[in-house]
Amino acid sequence: MAPPVATSTPTPITTSVEPIEDNKVRLHVAVPAVEFEKAVDAAFRKLGQEVKIPGFRPGKVPRQLLEARLGTEVAREQALQDALPRYYADAVDAEDLDTIAPPDIDITAGRDDGDIEFDAVVEVRPVVDLSGYDELTVEIPSPAVSDELIDEQVDGLRDRFAELEDSTAPLADGHYAQIDVKGYVHDEVVDAASASDFLYEVGSGGLVPRLDEELRGKRPGDILRFNDTLPERMAERAGDEVAFQVLVKETKRKLLPDATDEWASEVSEFDTVADLRADMRRRLELLNTVRAQVAARDSALQALAELVDIEVPDALVSQEMERRAHDLVHRLEEQGISLSDYLAATGQDQDAFLATVRASALIAARADLALRAVITQEEIAPTDEEVDAEIGQMAERMGEPAAKVRDDLGRRGLLEAVRSELQRAKAVQFLVDHATITDPDGTVLDLTLPRGEEAEGATVEGDGPAAAPQPGTEPKPETASATESEEEPEA
């Protein structure tokens, strides 16, 4: 019987890490010659695709012939160029390094033959050790709803159901004028700035600013002539200098209905004004509480960031700047606006813009370091059930089966990103749960939503109290406002 063939176990790649200054480490990687030979052989195959030798098709040239023609050093250099990034990435994973910048690689041995050794000096994310994050005090605007705010809501609803009546008083802001308006550029009528029997609200700025100035104090029969520049919303005519002629045909003012129980029952689902106001208050309190929760999270993150007493690496700030600038440019492009147009419209030059972006990026980078510290120190992690629930919600929004969404996320390598976002959300909630939240008067706030209101509160949107959901928002046919014009300029 023939003796068994001896097999050798490949010598593994070895790595080591040495901390150096400025959040940097020196990662040493040693690749045995037998392992690197695989990379050299791959390099010869690659060269064989590029080198033309009579009698051989591309990729079919024997390695021995390539070595004779090119020399081993050419393939070895190609192997170093191709394989070092992979060796480096594997070493980073092996040492569990959180790198934040490209490495500076120095080959220390094996460039010509033998084992390969190289050092990679690379910056890593600093680890912050925090204290006091579980006893933050943050101040936010009070979510309380005043009687004056409810009055504004009622008046806004009255305004929606207002009627127009003829008026002989001089026009003022809030009044309406029925006008014939024509805009000219030389002898050309500008259709987008012309209309007949146009019902226009004085002070609305709905056409050009000069129109409001000219209409104030006017009465039926007055004829206005003036020049003005068309605004940006006029598309291709924007910026044109236009001569206007306006005939004031009728003047009207709003007649608001009295806030009576009868009116409340006509315009809403409630029988009395008191019930209508109570519902408005409930909705506004819900809206304000949701907004206050968002403000509390933002304020808690800002307070947390202030606990970081180390200098934030410039690499992190630069990455955040690039992300923010990219997001802004993308949003502007969706609206057909260039960055240069945006800077001009906001009165910023490029240096001022970059300084602003950098300042906000620095705060965000510091908050990120702090939040990572909280996650580590509190050992915060989402459960499998929470991940499943999040994927279920994503699937519901997308109208897809949860299993398909999970498979898609896994195939794209995004499952860990979902888990990471949940982890960060839990960390922020930890901060809020342990923080003392006050209004500007120092009153401690309870931002707990009423039971059963969580779902409704999560969908409330808007920038101010006037955006609160209104009862009876659809006018009844017989009470629809008469303030709507049948014909408007194309602006």
ZALO-237957 format. One record per residue: x, y, z of N, C-alpha, C, O, CB in turn. Coordinates in steps of 0.2 Angstrom, whole numbers, plus 5000, padded with zeros to 4 digits. Each point is the difference from the previous one (the first is absolute). Glycine has a CB too. Example, Ala and Ser with C-alpha at 12.3 -4.5 7.8 and 13.67 -1.06 7.14 Angstrom:
BEGIN
506649725039499650065000500450065000500549995003498649955003/500750114990500450065001499650055003500350065001500349914989/
***
This chain:
BEGIN
500449945000499650065000500450065000500550015004498649935002/500850114990500450064999499950045007499450005002500550004985/500650035015499950055006499650054999499950034994501249945009/498550065002499650054999500350074998500650015002498749945006/500450094988500350064997500050055006499450015003500349964985/500850065014500050055005499750064998500150034994501049925010/498550085000499750074998500250055005500149985006498949964989/501050125003500350055004499450055001499750024995501549975001/498750045010499550055001500350074999500650015002498949925007/500250114986500250064998500250045007499650015004499849994985/501150045011500250045005499550065000500050044994501249935006/498450055005499550054999500450075000500550015002498749925004/500450124992500250075000499950025007499649995003500050034985/500950025014500150025007499950085000500250034996500549875008/499050125002499950085000500150025007500049965005499250044986/501050065010500150035007499950074999500050034995500849885009/499050125002499850075000500450045006500149975005498750004990/501450095003500450045005499750075000500050034995501149905003/498650095007499850075001500550054999500649995003498549975004/500850094989500450065000499650065001499450005002501449944990/499550125007499750065001499450024996499949974995501250075009/498550014998499450034996499549954998499950004994500950095002/499049875008499549954998500249954995499649974996499650115007/501549914996500249964994500349935003500250005006500050114987/499849845003500349945002500549984994499950024995499149945013/501550004994500449974995499849925000500149965004500950124998/498749904992499849934999500549974996500250024994498650015006/501549925003500549964997499749934997499749975004501250085004/499349944986499749944996500649964997500450034997498550035001/501149885004500549954997499649954996499649965002501250065008/499449974983499749954996500549954998500550024997498750074999/500849855006500549954998500050004992499650014996500249925015/500950054987500149994993499549964996499850014995501450015008/498749925001499549954996499350034999499749984995501049935011/499150134999499450034999500050064994499550004996500249975017/500850064987500150064995500149974993499850034995500750045014/499749874991500149974993499449994997500050004994501049945010/498450054999499450004997499850074997499750004994499949925014/500650134995499950074997500550014994499850034995499950015016/500949934989500450004994499849964995500050034994500949995013/498849924994499749964995499450044996499950004994500549895012/499250144998499450044998500350064996499750024995499649955015/501250064992500350064996500349974993499950044995500450025016/500049884989500249984993499449984996500050024994501049935011/498550034998499449994995499750064998499750014994500049895012/500350154998499850074998500450034994499850034995499849995017/501149974989500450024995500049964993500050034995500850015014/499049904992499949964994499450024996500049994994500549925012/499050134997499550034996500250064996499750024996499549935013/501350084994500250064997500650004995500150044995499550015015/500849904991500649994996499949964993499749945001501050065010/499550024984499949964993500649964998500550044999498650054998/500849855003500649964998499849954994499549975001501050035011/499850014983499849964994499949925001500449975004500350124989/498849895005499949925001499549995006499849945001501350044993/498850075010499649995006499450055000500150064999500949905007/498450014996499450055001500150035007500449985004498949954989/500450135007500050045007499849965005499549975000500350144994/500649895012499849965006500249934999500049965005499150114997/501249904993500349934999500750005000500349944999498750034995/501450085007500750005000500249975007499850025005500350084988/500349855006500349965006500450055005500350054997499749844996/499950105013500450045005500750004999500450055000498749935008/501249964990500750004999500350044995500550035000499449865004/499750124990500150044995500050075002500450054998499249874994/499950105012499950075002500650025004500250065000498549935000/501549965005500650025004500650014996500450045002499149895007/500650034986500650014996500050064996500550044999499549845000/499450144999499950074996500050065004500450054999499049894993/500250065014500050065004500450005006500150055003498749954993/501349945007500450005006499549995006499450035000501550044995/499349905010499649995006499850075004499550005003501049884998/500050164998499950075004499450044997499650035004501649974998/498649994992499450044997499449975003499550035003501149994987/499349915010499449975003500050015008499450015003500649904988/500550095012500150015007499750075002499650015005501449914996/499250134995499850075001499250014999499750035004501550014992/498649924999499350004998499649975006499550025002500749984986/500149945015499749975005499950045006499550005004500949894992/500250155006500050055005499450054999499650025005501649964997/498750054992499650054999499249975001499650045002501350014990/499049895006499449975000499849975007499450015002500749974986/500349995015499949965006500050045007499749985004500749924989/500150155007500050045006499450035003499949995006501250034990/498550015000499350025002499649955004499750015005500350074986/500049865006499649945003500449985006499649995005500049974984/501050035011500449995007499850055005499949985006501149964987/499150125005499850065005499349995003499950015006501050074988/498649915001499350005003499949945004499750005005500050054985/500649895009500049945004500350015007499749985005500349954984/500550115011500450015006499650055004500049995006501149994989/498650075002499550055004499549965003499850015006500550084986/499449865004499449965003500349965006499749995005499750014984/501249975010500349955005500150045006499949975006500649964985/499750135009500250045006499450045002500150045005501149964992/498250005000499450035002500250085001499850035005499849875000/500750134989500250075001499450044996499749984995501549995005/498650095004499550044997500450064996500150055003499049925006/501150024985500450054997499650054997499449994998501449924999/499450155003499650064997500450044995499850054998499749965013/501149964986500350044995500449954996500249945003499950165004/500149914987500549964996500649985004500350055003499249994986/500849905010500749995003500650034996499950014994499549885011/501150114999500750024997500449935000500249995006499750144997/500149844991500349935000500850004998500250044996498749915002/501550025006500749994999500249935000500049975005500250145000/500049874989500349934999500749995003500450034998498949954992/500749985016500750005003500449944999500650005001498850065008/500349894987500449944998499649964995499450014999501149985012/499949984985499749954995499850034993499749974996499949975013/500750134990499850034993500349964995499749994994500250125011/500749864996500349964994499949925001499949974995501050125004/499149895007499949935001499849985007500150055005500749924986/499049975011499949985006499350025003499650024997501749985005/498750005005499450025003499950084999500450045000499749875009/499250104991499850074999499950035007499649975004499950014984/500750085014499850035006499950084998500450034997500349885011/498850114995499950084999499750035007499649965004500350024983/500250085014499750045005499450054997500250034995500949965012/498450014996499550054998499850045006499749985005499849944987/500750155007499850055005499350034999500050024994501350005008/498349975002499350024998499750035006500149985006499849934986/499650145007499750035006499349965001499749984996500850145001/499449885010499449965002499650045004500250065003500549844997/498750085000499550045004500150005008500149955002499050034989/501050085012500150005007499549985004499450004998501350095000/499449875007499549985005500050055006500550015003499749874994/499250145004499850055005499849975006499549965000500350134992/500449935014499749985006499650055004500350055002500749874999/498450074999499550065002499849995007499949945003499850084986/500150035015499650005006499550055000500150054997500949905009/498550044998499550065000499549994995499550045000501350035005/499249894990499649994995499349985002499550014996501449974996/499049995014499449975002499650055005499649985003500949904996/499850185001499650055004500150074997500150055003500249895007/499550064983500050064997499450055001499549975002501149974989/499550125009499450055000500050044994500550034998499649985015/499349984984499950044994499450045000499549995003501049924991/499550155002499550055000499750004993500350004995500250075014/498849934991499750004993499450045001499750025006500649874991/499450144997499450045001499449965003499949944999500550134991/499249975014499449965003499549984995499950044995500350035015/499649874991499549974995499350025002499549984997501249935001/499250135007499350025003499750044994500350044996500149975016/498949984988499650044995499650055004499649995004500349914989/500250165004499750065004499350014997499849984994501350075008/498549995002499350024997500150044994499650004995499949995016/501050054989500150054994500149964993499850014995500750075013/499949864993500149964994499449964998499950004994501249985010/498450005001499449984998499650054996499649984995500449945015/500050144993499650054996500350014993499650014995500250055016/500849944988500350004993499849954996499850014994501250045010/498949894999499849944996499250014998499849984994501049945012/498850104999499350014998500050064995499649994995500049985016/500850084989499950064995500349974994499750024994500550075015/500249874991500349974993499449964997499950004994501350005010/498449965000499549964997499450054998499749994995500649915012/499650154997499550054997500250034994499650024995500150015017/500949994987500350034994499949954994499850024994501050045013/499349884994499949954995499350004997499849984994501149955011/498650085000499350004998499750074999499450015000500549885006/500550164993499850074999499750014993500149964996500850085012/498750014992499750024994500250074998500350035004498749904998/501050094992500250064998499450054999499549984997501549974997/499050115008499550054999500350064996500550025001498849945009/500350074986500250064997500250055005499650015005499649974985/501350065009500250055004500250074996500250004995500249915013/499450154996500250064997500650035003500350054998498549974999/501549945008500650035004500649994995500049964996499550015015/501050084990500649994997500349935001500049985005500250154996/500149854994500349935000500650005006500450055000499349934988/500349975016500649995004500249925000499649964997500050145011/500949894996500249935000499549955003499750025005501550024996/498649914995499549955003499350014996499649965000501050045011/499450064985499450014996500149974993500649984999499250135007/499749894990500049974994499850054994499650045001500249845004/500650114990499850044994499949964994500449964998500350145007/498849914991499949974994500250044995499850064999499249885005/501550044992500450044996500149974993500049944999500650105011/499550004985500349984993500750025000500250065001498749954993/501649955005500750015001500349984993499949944998500150055015/500450054984500449994994500750025001500250055003498849964990/501549945005500750025001500350004993499849964995500349985016/500350114987500350014994500750005000500350035005498750034991/501449914999500750024999500050024993499949974995500549945012/499750164992499950044994499249994998499650025004501749974993/498649984997499349994998499849935001499449984998500850114993/500249875012499849935001499749995007500250025005500749944988/498550015006499649985006500349945004500149954997498850104998/501349965011500249945004499549965003499750025005501350044997/498849884995499449975002500049985007499550005004500449964985/500750025014500149975007499950065005499949995006500949934990/499250145001499950065005499350044998500050065002501349955000/498349954995499450044998499449955001500049945000500650124991/498849985011499449965001499450055001500150065001500549855005/498850064992499450045001499649985006500049945001500050084986/499650025016499649995006500449965005499849955003499250054990/501650025008500549965005499850035007500150065001500849924990/498949975013499950025007500649995004500349955001498550014999/501550105002500650015003500050025007499750055002500849974987/499949955016500050025007500650055001500549984998499049915006/500350174998500550055001500549985006499849985005499450114991/501449915002500549995005500349925000500449985004499150115003/500249884988500249934999500749994997500349945000498550035000/501450084996500649994996499949954994500549964998500250075012/498749964988499849944995500350014993500049954997499050035010/501150084991500250024993500750035001500549964998498350054998/501250055005500750045001499950045006499450035001500949974986/500250025016500050045006499750074999499650025005501449925000/499150094990499850074998499250005000499750055001501449974993/498649925004499350004999499650025007499650045000500549884991/500250055014499750015007500150075002499550035003500749865000/500450144996500150075001499550054997499750045002501549935000/498750014991499550054996499349995002499650055000501249944991/499049955011499349995002499850035006499450015001500749884993/500350125011499850025007499750074999500350054997500649885008/498550084998499750065000499650024993499750055000501249995007/499149914989499650014994499349985000499849965005501250024989/498650045001499249995000499849984993500450004996499450085013/499649894991499849984993500150054995499850065001499449865004/501050074989500050044995500850034999500150034995498750005007/501649965003500750034999500449954995499949945000500050105012/500550004985500449974995500850015002500250055002498949964989/501249935010500750005002500549994994499949964996499750005016/500950084988500649984995500650015004500250045003499250004987/501049905009500750005003500449954997499849954996499750085015/501149974990500549954998500349965006500050025005500350054985/499849865009500349965005500449944996499849994994499350045015/501349944995500349944997499749935002499850005006501350074995/498849894995499749945001500449955005500650004999498850014990/500349965016500449965004500249934997499849994995499650075015/501049904994500349944998499449954998500149964996500950065011/498449984996499549954999499750014993499749954998500150045014/500450064984499850014994500449964995499950014994499750105009/500849854999500449954996500450044995500450045002498749874999/500850084992500450034995499950074999500550044998499549864996/499550135009499950075000500350045006500050065001499049924992/501249985012500350035006500550054998500549994996499349905011/500250174997500550054999499850054995500450054999500549875004/498650074993499850044995499750075003499649995005500249914987/500450155005499750075002499350004996500050014994501250055009/498349955001499350004997499650065002500050025006500049864994/499750154995499550065001499349975001499849964996500950124997/499049945013499449985002499450054999500250065002500449865006/498850064990499550045000499449965004499849954998500550114991/499449975016499549975004499450045001500150065002500849885004/498550034993499450035001499749975006499949945000499950094988/500050015017499749985006499250004999499750054999501349995008/498749904992499350004998499649995006499450045000500949904990/499850035015499649995006500549995006500649985000498449974994/500850075012500449995006499549975005499450015001501350094997/499649855006499749965005500449995006500650015000498849934990/500250045015500349985006499749945003499549994999500850135003/500149855002499849935003499550025006500050055004501149894993/498450025003499550005005500049935004499849954997499550134997/501049925012500149945003499449985004499750055003501549984998/498649914999499449985004500250005008500650005002499049934988/499950095014500050005007500249935002499749954998499550155003/501249895004500149935003499549985005500050015006501250014993/498249964998499549985004499949925000500449974996499050145001/500249865007499949935000499749984993500249944998499650065015/499850044984499749984994500550004995500049954996498950105007/501650004997500550004995500549935001500249974995499750165005/500249865006500549945002499749944997500349964997500150105013/498949934991499749944997500049994993500049954997499350055013/500750064986500050004993500749994997500049964995499050125006/501549945002500749994997500449955003500549984998499450145000/499849845007500449955004499649945002499350014999501550085005/499449864999499749955003499750015007499749965003501049974990/499450135009499850025007499450045001499950044995501349955008/498450005002499450045001500150075003499650044999499849855002/501250125002500150065004500750034998500449964999498750015010/500950094992500750045000500549975005500649994999498950114996/500249895011500449975006500349934998500649995001498750085007/500349894989500249934998500650014994500549965000498449995003/500950104993500550014994500750025003500549984998498550054994/501050025013500650035003500349945004500650004999498950125001/500249845003500349945004500349964995500649975002498550045007/500649974985500449964996500650034997500549974999498449984998/501050115001500650044998500650005005500649994998498750084995/500549945013500550005006500349935000500649995001498850095005/500249864994500349945000500549984995500549985001498449985004/500950064988500449994995500750045000500549984998498550004995/500950085009500650055001500549975005500650004999498750104997/500449885010500449975005500449944998500649995001498650055007/500449924988500449944997500550024995500649975001498349965000/501050114995500550034995500650035004500549984998498650044993/500750025014500650035003500449965004500650005001498750105000/500449845002500349955004500549964995500649995002498450015006/500849994986500449964996500650044998500549985000498549964995/500950135003500550044999500550015005500650015000498650054992/500549945014500450015006500549945001500550015002498650065004/500649874993500449945000500650004995500649995002498449955002/500950094990500550014995500550055003500649994999498649984992/500650085012500450065002500449975006500650025001498650074995/500549875008500449975006500549954998500650015002498450005005/500949954988500549964997500650044997500649995001498549924997/500750144998500650044997500450045006500650004999498750024991/500350015015500450035005500449955004500550025002498650074999/500649855000500449955004500749994997500549995003498449965002/501050044988500649984996500550065000500649995001498749944992/500550135007500450065000500450005007500650025001498650054991/500449925013500350005007500549945001500550015003498450045002/500949904992500549945000500650024997500649985002498549944998/500950114994500650024996500450045004500650004999498849994991/500350055014500550055004500449965006500450035003498750064995/500749855003500449965005500649974997500549985004498549995002/501150044987500649974997500650055001499950064997499449874994/501250065012500550055001500749984996500550035002499049995010/500449944983500649994996499950044993499450024999500849865007/500450134991499950034993499849954995500249945000500750145003/498649944994499749954995500450004994500250054997498649985007/501449914994500549994994499750034994499450004998501049895006/500050154992499850034994499749964995499650024996501350065006/499349854998499849964995499249995001499749994995501449955004/498750055007499349995002499650074997499449994998500949935012/500050134992499650074998500050004993499550024997500950045013/500149934986500050004993499549954997499650024995501650015005/498849915002499549954998499350035001499549994995501249915008/499150135003499450025001499850064996499450014997500749955014/500450094987499950054996499849984993499650024997501350055009/499549884991499949974994499249974999499750014995501649975004/498549995007499449975000499450054999499650004997500949905010/499650164997499550055001500050044993499550024998500749985015/500450014985500050044993499749964995499650034995501450035008/499149874997499849964994499250005001499650004995501449935005/498750065006499350005001499750074998499550004997500749925012/500150134992499750074999500050004992499550034997500950025014/500249944986500050004992499549964997499750024995501550005006/498749925002499549954997499350035001499650004995501149905008/499150135003499450035001499950064995499450014997500649955015/500550084987499950064996499949984992499650024997501150045011/499749884990499949984994499349974998499750014995501549965005/498550005005499349985000499550064998499549994997500849915011/499950164995499650064999500250044994499850054998500049955014/500749974984500350044994500450065002500050054996499049914998/501350045012500450065002500749975001500249955003498850105003/501550004991500749985001500350035007499650045003500549964984/500449975015500350035006500250075000499950045004500549844998/499850144992500250074999499450055001500050055003501049914989/498450015005499450045000499850015008499850055002499949914986/500449985015499850005007500450055004499750035005499949854994/501050125000500550045004499850074999500050055004500949874995/499050104994499850074998499350025004499950055002500749934987/498949975011499450025003500050015007499650045003499949894988/501050035013500150015007500550055002500150015006499549874995/500750154994500550055001500649985003500350035004498850044998/501149874997500649975002500649994995499849994994499549955015/501350074993500549984995500249935002499849975005500650154993/500149854998500149935001500449995006499949955004500250034984/500350065014500450005007499550005006500149965004500950094990/498549995005499650015006499549945000499949975006500150154993/499849854995499649945000500449945003499849965004499650084986/501349955008500449955003500150005007500049955004500550044985/499650085013500150015008499349975004500149985005500750124992/498749925000499349985003500049925000499849985005499650134992/500749864997499949935000500549975005499949955003499850064985/500950025012500549975005499850005007500149955004500850084988/498850035010499850015007499549955002500049975005500350154994/499249864996499549965002500349935000499749955003499450124992/501349915000500349945000500449985006500049945002500150074985/500350045016500449995006499549985005500249955004500750134993/498549955004499649985006499749934998500049965005499750164997/500149874992499849934999500549955001499849945003499450114989/501449965006500549955001500249995008500149945002500450094987/499450025015500150005007499549965003500149965004500550154996/498749904998499549975002500049924999499849965004499550154995/501049884995500049934998500549965004499949945002499850094986/500950005014500449975004499749995007500149955003500950104991/498750005009499649995006499549955000500049965005500250164997/499449874993499549955000500349934999499749965003499550124992/501349925002500449935000500249985007500049945002500450084986/499850035015500349995007499449975005500149965004500850134994/498549945001499449985004499849934998499949965004499750164997/500449874993499949934997500449955003499849955003499850104987/501149965010500549965003499949995008500049955002500850084988/499250035013500050005007499349975003500049975006500850134994/498749914997499349975002499949934997499449975001500250155001/500849864993499949944997499349994997499649965000501249995008/499150114988499350004997500049974993500550004996499350115009/499749844994500049974994499249984998499749985005501549974997/498650054992499349984999499949935000500549964999499450144994/499649885009499849935000499849974993499950044996499749975016/500449934987499849974994499350024998499850014994501049895008/498850105003499350024999499950074998499650014996500149915013/500750124994500050074998500250014992499850044997500450005015/500349924986500350014993499449974996499950034995501349955009/498549964998499449984996499550054999499750004995500649885009/499550155002499550055000500250064995499550024996500149955016/501050054988500250054996499949984992499850044996501050015013/499549894990499949984993499349994998499850014994501349935007/498550045004499350004998499750064998499650014996500349905012/500350154996499750064998500350034994499650034996500349995016/500749964986500350024994499649964994499850034995501349995010/498749924996499749964995499350034999499750004994500949905009/499150125003499350034999500050064996499650024996500149935015/500850104990500150064996500149994993499850034996500650025014/500049894989500249994993499449954996500150004994501150015010/498449975000499549954997500349944998499749974995499650135001/501249875007500349944999500049955006499950025005500850044987/499349885006500049955006500750015004500550024997498849904996/500650075014500650015004500649964998500550025001498750015008/500649914989500649954999500450024994500650005000498749915004/500350124991500450034994500450065002500650004997498549964995/500650085012500450065002500649985004500650034999498450045001/501049885004500549985004500649974995500650015001498649965009/500549994985500549974996500450054996500650004998498649905001/500450154998500350064997500550035004500650024997498450004996/500950005013500450035005500749965001500550025000498550045005/500849874996500649965001500549994993500650005001498749945007/500350064987500450004993500450064999500650004997498649924998/500650145007500350064999500550025006500350055000498749994993/501049915012500450025006499850055004500450045004500549924989/498450055008499750065004499749985006499850045004500150024985/500149875013499749985006500350035006499750025005500049884989/501050105006500350035005499950085001500050025005500949894993/499050124996499850075001499450015003499950055004500749974985/498949945010499350005003500149995008499750045004499749924985/501049995012500249995008500350065003499950025005500249864992/500450154999500450065003499550065001500150035005500949934989/498550055001499650065001499549995006499950045004500249984984/499749915013499649995006500450015006499750025005499649904989/501350065006500450005006500150085002500050025006500649874991/499550154998500150075001499450035003500050045004500849974987/498649975006499450035002499849985008499850045003499849954985/500649955013499949985007500550045005499850015006499949874990/500950135002500550045004499750075001500050035005501049904990/498750105000499750075000499450005005500050045004500449994984/499249925012499549995004500249995007499750035005499649924986/501250025010500349995007500250075003499950015006500649874991/499850164999500250075002499450045002500050035005501049974987/498449995004499450045001499749975007499850045004500049994983/500249915013499749975006500350025007499750005005499949904987/501150115007500350015006500250085001500350025005500249874994/499250154996500250075001499450045004499449975000501250024989/499650065013499550055003499850054995500450044998500049945014/499050024985499850044995499550065003499549995003500649914988/500150165007499750065003499850054995500350004994500349985017/498950064990499850064996500550065002500349995005498549964993/501150104998500450065002499950035007500550035003499549994985/499449965015499950035007500349955005499950015006499150044990/501349895002500249955004499549955003500249965004500650134999/498749914994499549955001500149934997500250004994498950095007/501049865003500149934997499449984996499450005002501449975008/499450004984499549984996499949934999500549965001499750144993/499149885006499949934998499849994993499450034998500249955014/500849994984499850004993499749934998500149984994500950105004/498749885007499749944998499450014996499550045002501049915009/499450024984499450014996499449965003500149955004500650064986/498750015010499449975003500049934997500149994994499350125008/500349845001500049934998499550004994499550035000500749935012/500050014983499649994994500250064995499749994994499449955012/501350114996500150054995500749994996500250044996499150045012/501149874994500749994997499950004993500450044996500049905014/499250024987500050004992499850064997500350024995499449865006/499850155002499850074997500550055001500150044995498749935007/501550035003500550055002500649994995500350054998499449965014/500549934986500649994996499950024993500550014996499749895011/499150114991499950034993499950074999499950024995499649875003/500550155008499850075000500650034997500649995001498750015009/500650054985500550034996499850085000499550025002500849884991/500250145006499950074999500550045004500449975004498450014995/501250085000500650055002499750045006500450045003500249964986/498750005012499850055005499349985002499749954997501050144998/499049945010499449985003499450004995499649965000500850095011/499750004984499550004995499949944995499549984997500750145003/500349835001500049944996499749955004499949944997501150094998/498749985011499749955003499449974997499650044996500750025014/499549884990499449974997499450045002499950015006500649874993/499150144996499450035002499449964999500049964995500550145001/499049905008499449974999499650034995500050064999500049905013/499650004984499550024995500450044995499850064998499349955010/501549974989500450044996499750014993500250044996500849925010/498550004992499750004993499450055000499549985004501049904993/499550185000499450045000499449964997500149974995500750135004/498649925005499449974997499850044994500250065000499449905011/500150014984499950044994499650075001500250054997499749844997/499650115011499750065000500450055004499850065001499149884999/501650045004500450055004500750014997500450035003499049945007/500750004984500750014997500250084999499550044999500449854995/500750125007500250075000500050034993500149974995500750015015/499050084990499950044993500650034998500050044996498849975007/501849985001500650034998500449974995500650034998499450015014/499849914985500449964995499850034993499450014998500649895009/500650124990499950034993499949944995500449955000500350155003/498949924992500049954994500550004995500249964996498650055006/501650054998500550014995500650045003499950055004499249954987/501549975009500650035002500550014995500049964995499749995016/500850094990500550004995500449945001500049965005500150164996/500349864994500349935000500650005005500349945000499450054988/500450065015500550005005499949955006500449995004499850124994/
***
